[in-house]
């Protein structure tokens, strides 16, 4: 199982469709918390660190092998949390940035 941490519900069907194209058997668990983005924008991304840690810890406790953070605003906090907990936390913006750099953009 893979847990996806979203800050908007609009991402859920997008990632379900991507999963269905390439990995139809993969179980996704979506966690949507719009307040994380609102607070991170207003108070800085570190202000949501405890909540992000709780999501990552719960994901692992529920059987997720990894967490994918789909929000670039809280991505760094999520990545740090994963490292601290020993859990793979991936940032959706890393491969996008690498692809843009490779394309010369």
Buried (B, 14 or more C-beta within 10 A) or exposed (E): EBBBBBBEEEBBEEBEEEBEEEEEEEEBBBBBBEEBBEBBEEEEBEBBBEBBBEBBBBBBEEEBEBBBBBBBBBBBBBBBBBEEBEBBBBBBBEEEEEEEEEEEE
